[in-house]
Amino acid sequence: MTFRQATHDEPTVFEHGRFWKDAEALKDLVDRIGDGIPDALLRKDLDLPSMTEGEVVRHFVKLSQMNHGVDTGFYPLGSCTMKYNPKVSERLAGLPGFTSLHPDQTDEEVQGALELMHRLEEQLCIIGGVDAVSLQPAAGAHGEFLGMLVARAYHESIGEGPEMDGTGRHEVIVPDTAHGTNPASAAMAGYDVVEIRSNEDGTVDLDALQAALGPSTAAFMLTNPNTLGIFEPDVERIAAMVHEAGALLYYDGANLNAIMGKTTPGAMGFDIVHFNLHKTFGTPHGGGGPGSGPVGVTSKLERFLPVPRIVKKDGLFRRDWDCPESVGKIHSYLGNFGILLRAHVYIELFGNDLEKVSEMAVLNSNYLAARLKEAYPMPFKELRKHEFVLSGSRLKECGARTIDLAKHLADEGFHPPTVYFPLIVDEAIMIEPTETESLETLDAFAETMIRFAGDDECKTMKDTPKMTSVQRVDEVKAAKEMVLTWDLRKDADNE
């Protein structure tokens, strides 16, 4: 089957040519929708496009046809867990009883929503092996930032917080396989970041960790399994070392899809855990959101979680603001409710079978790795969890690189895997198939990847993609001269 992505010469909505510029037309519109707006508040013009409903629908449907998503094809983006989003979750999230709620309603008026979020907190406590959860963070990185704020508040409460003169616990340790958001989140919370190397197996080097730990250490941030897809065999020893140094152990939950029902971060000794609901529990994500990155903690850290907390008192669910040691609010209201709702539905659907989700994710990953490792070197250990990292270094022999492979895959209808991460693998290709893909899809992807490794196909990669709505762009220019809004585009056109 030949893949061809739709291509439309579709202008932006601002280029459709009709704008609300006429003050009288605006006044007529206001008169039709209701009185009560003072004349002083009426604008003389409105720089918004004027389009019919049909034009709006056609515009956005065309744009959707020029995109790749989990509903249109395989999306093996490593560490992003781009699994299929169950449509039953979408239907339930669209029920009027949920969509008509407003977060400013009283507790008595939104008992159902508060109970749902309270139940989700309890479910995440079980899945993560923690004692308390906050649902406020809007993404994984947001959860990391909250985790670092909690760590800081804890150390300050015992007189060991970071000081301006460089004393106190002012350092956060990360491994060289860490997600890039880990050091960024720690730095945003005011910490100095210390990176340690991995050992020859691709896991934490205990000697390097021991050398980095000390009275300046506030926390060690770790993903398990790590970004190579390798489970840290010494995680309990790592937890003991970190705690012996007086620091906290932080769990990056990006890879939780590999271990559900098998173990928990709490059982491994982690003090702070973030969950990626938009990854692990099958809710929509990408394109900037919305997402959800709840944070779970052990009992000694619960008092620092954001306000308001959801509690049950006198038979009613309430928002509790009486938390004097809280780090404060980090999100408007209680988080992205629509995503929380979808995640709760997902967990309810699977129940105790969440363990099977992880089993299938790990099986799919290792099946693909076994099929591809002869064509593409796979550094470090053989057995992986939910994802694995290959090297595209052999492509250099025919004048191609991993980036060319990624572009070429788009021409076959596959979204490219994560590339050039983690940095410890040359020409890295990080693949995460998730549990929702069929054997037929995995085989089709594997056969395409193997064909690409051949000399004849390899030599054609630099001229692709050709079948997608957008061909190869100047990525250096795009990174240096970002045009992300209509106003910026107008400014760039006028230069």
C-alpha positions, 0 to 999 in steps of 0.5 A, a space after each residue: 500500500 502506498 502512503 500519501 498524506 493529504 496536501 492542502 494549500 490552506 491559508 490561516 484563518 487570518 488570511 481568509 480575508 474577512 474581519 470584524 472591522 466595521 463598528 456598526 456591524 459589531 454593534 448590530 452583532 451585540 444588539 442581536 446577542 443581547 443588551 447590557 454592554 456599555 458603549 464605552 466597552 465596545 471596540 471600534 474594530 475587532 481583529 478576528 476573522 469572520 467565518 461561517 461554521 462550515 468554513 471553520 469546520 472545513 479549515 480544521 478538518 483540512 489541517 487535521 488531514 495534514 497531520 499524523 496522529 495515533 488515530 491515523 498510524 503507528 506512533 513509536 515515539 520513545 518515552 512519549 507512550 503514544 498509545 491509542 486513546 480509547 473512544 469510550 473515555 472521550 464519550 464519557 468525558 463529553 457527557 453534559 454533566 461533566 462539560 457543563 461544570 464550572 470550577 467556581 461552583 460550590 463544593 456542594 454543587 460539584 460533589 460528583 467531580 470532587 469524588 471522581 478526583 478523590 477516587 483517582 488520587 486513591 487509585 494513583 496512590 495504589 499504582 505508585 505505592 505512595 501515601 498522597 497525591 496532588 492532581 494539579 500539575 498540567 504535565 510531566 515537567 510541571 510535576 517534576 517542578 512541583 516535586 522539586 518544590 516539595 523537596 525544597 520545602 521539606 529540606 527547609 522545614 528541617 533547616 537544610 534548605 539551599 542558601 544564597 552562599 552555596 551552603 545547605 542542600 542545593 544540588 540535585 543529581 541526574 543520570 546522563 540518561 535523564 529526560 531533559 526536563 529533569 535538570 531543567 525542572 531542578 534548575 527552575 526550582 533553584 537547584 544546581 544540577 550534577 550529572 553522573 555517568 552511566 556504567 557499561 550496562 547503561 544503568 546508574 554507576 554506583 561509584 559515580 553516585 556515591 561520589 556525587 552524594 553528600 551534605 549538599 545533595 537535595 535529591 536524585 532524580 531517576 527514571 526506572 526503567 531508564 530511557 534505554 528501556 533498562 530496569 535499574 537492578 540496583 534501585 534498592 541500593 540506590 534508594 539506601 545510598 540517597 537516604 543515607 546521605 539525607 537526600 530524597 529519591 525522585 521518580 520520573 514517571 514517564 516510563 511507568 507503563 512498563 511496571 504497572 502491577 509488577 512493582 511500584 516506585 514506593 516499593 523501590 524506595 522513591 519519596 516523590 513520584 510524578 505520573 504522566 496521565 496523558 501517557 500511561 492512562 491513554 488520554 490525548 496529548 501532543 501539540 502542547 497539551 492538555 496533559 496531566 502530571 500528578 505528583 505522589 509523595 510519602 506521608 512525611 511530605 504530604 503537608 507540602 502538596 499544593 492547595 486546595 487538597 480534596 478531602 472527605 469531611 462530614 460525608 461531603 467532599 471538600 476543597 481544603 485550603 488549611 494547609 499552612 506548609 503547602 508550597 501553594 497553588 501551581 495550577 488554576 483550580 484543581 488541574 486539567 479536569 477533562 484529562 483526569 476524568 479520562 484517566 480515571 475511566 481508563 483505570 476503571 476499565 482495566 482495573 486489576 488488569 493494568 498489569 497486562 497493559 505493562 506485560 503487553 507493552 514489554 512484550 511488544 518492545 522486546 519483539 521489535 527489538 529482536 527483529 531489528 537488532 541485527 540491522 541496527 546495533 542495540 548498545 547495552 543489555 539485550 532485555 528491555 522493558 517498554 522501549 529500546 534504543 538502537 543506533 543508526 551509526 551504520 547508516 553513515 556508511 551509505 552517507 545517511 544518518 538517523 535524521 534521514 531515516 526518520 524523514 524516510 519513515 514518514 513517507 511510509 506512513 509511520 511517525 518517526 521514533 524519538 531520535 538523538 536521545 538519549 545522548 549516550 547512544 550514537 545516532 540514537 533511535 528510541 522506539 516505544 511501540 506501546 501495548 495497543 499495536 497489533 502484531 501486523 503493525 509491528 511486523 510492517 514497521 520492522 520490515 520497513 526498518 530492515 529494508 531501510 538499512 539496505 544499501 539501495 534504500 539507504 542512499 535515497 533517504 536524503 531526498 525524503 520525505 516526498 509523500 507528506 504534506 510538508 517536505 524537509 524543512 531547514 531545521 536550523 533556521 526553524 530553531 533559530 527563527 521560530 514563528 509560532 504566532 500570526 503576529 510573529 508571521 506578520 512581523 517576519 513578512 514585513 522585514 
